[in-house]
Amino acid sequence: GKLLLPVAGIQVIFIGGMLDAESESTCSFFASQMMSAMHVDLAVLGTQAITDDGRVMSAKAEKVGLKRACLKGADRTVLLADASKFGKNKLYYLFDLTAVDMLITDYEIKGSLATLVDGSGIVYKRVKVGER
């Protein structure tokens, strides 16, 4: 938030809820309700897992409503996921990868996942770790 405060034209709003120590983010029923009442130009989301068939997953039920509300309330959505998130599964389904506009990762997608991304119109940007 501090980095964006001095930027003209950007409003920083913190979503309420319980602080998740692992992800250093807030999530709860309250955060989901707050987000579902908002519209954002751009949502930048992370995830714990992306399956080989393109399902975006979470280990925490509290994140489901919040992530879906972010996706629904945004004009554009970017998903950030490092290589450790791919080919994994978690308990809770969030949304299909095809629901996002852009995927930024250090992972080289291959096989059926590459076919899915290529055919869906998702902008795929592969970056090196530490690249800006």
Disulfide bonds with the S-S distance in Angstrom:
none
